[in-house]
Amino acid sequence: MARTTGFLFNELYMWHNTGMAALWYPAGLKVQPGEHAENAETKRRLRNLMDVSGILDQLTDIKARPVTDEEILRVHTPDYLAGIKEGSAAHGGDAGEATPYGHGSYEIACLSAGGTVAMVDAAVGGSIDNGYALVRPPGHHAEPDIGRGFCIFSNIGIAVHHARHVHGIKRVAVVDWDVHHGNGTQRVFYEDPNVLTISIHQDNWYPVDSGHIDQTGEGEGKGTNINVPLPPGSGCEAYIGTFERVVAPALRRFKPEMIIIASGFDASIYDPLGRMMVTSTAYRKMTRIMLELTDEMTGGKLILTHEGGYSAAYVPYCGLAVMEELSGITSSIEDPFAEIVDGSGGHQLYAHQDDVIKQAASLADAVPPG
Ligand SMILES: [Zn+2]
């Protein structure tokens, strides 16, 4: 079924400067300067592949706008915002933990959060059925008072507050398929009964000691946070099983008006910063499940906003599969890696993975009904 799918990109996203590093470790006297893992290339190559495949021309172009300080302050502390502004106006710095940024990154981070906000506006306004915001810097690790894991502002946190404030949307579900724990989004909404946060991630990876299965929300938000800490090495069946047995029943109980996916492609089989085995075929199936869940909602909206993903070679094919599924358009390009990665061993569901999904499924059954 063809759908009207929005796509958002801005060249300035590519100009956010994370400096010289080895993977994520800053260059220095003991670390030869190389390219930081969170660089522009994975994102640029995804957009380029969409262009070459012909799909880009068939999507609805959505424009980003910078968020205001007032919008940022719905999530972040004044001191944190002031620090980012000051550093960005000078020569940059580190927003807290492993979050290097350069001159002008405040403005770019405002445009990144604003890209997620613009996609929410387009979806709620009815000009698109669903949409993908290919934003940068990412946002799901950013906490109210500290930047973490390459994330400066909580793009999703700001967008959810915007949806609530401007559009009167009450109930939102955030599904995070990035390989790392969505600690920032979890913290922002931990006591909020109207935002269901689900993070599927590699067990105790990044941040360390974060994303445990017993973190289920607090106070009025009890039961509205689900972590699925899958063991390293989890493949396609573990991921699809998580969506079928945890995400789907949780969303059916919670009944959100809007679903936002924190879309990291670092659970992919070729990612240097994760140890999972997801293929473009599995990302396509996960997207299909999310579309089916959205179709079950009355007037439901599905928005994806970009997070991690560090394999410059493979991220583009994972992203293209998601875009094809979202839009119902089959492009001219097939994933050249599919035969090898889908045919590899290790994709079946192992007992130690099934144990985690079982525990998370019982949490899904206990989500406060909407
Ligand atoms: Zn990640």
Boltz pocket constraint, residues with backbone or C-beta under 6 A from the ligand:
constraints:
  - pocket:
      binder: B
      contacts: [[A, 178], [A, 179], [A, 180], [A, 264], [A, 266], [A, 307], [A, 308], [A, 309]]
      max_distance: 6.0
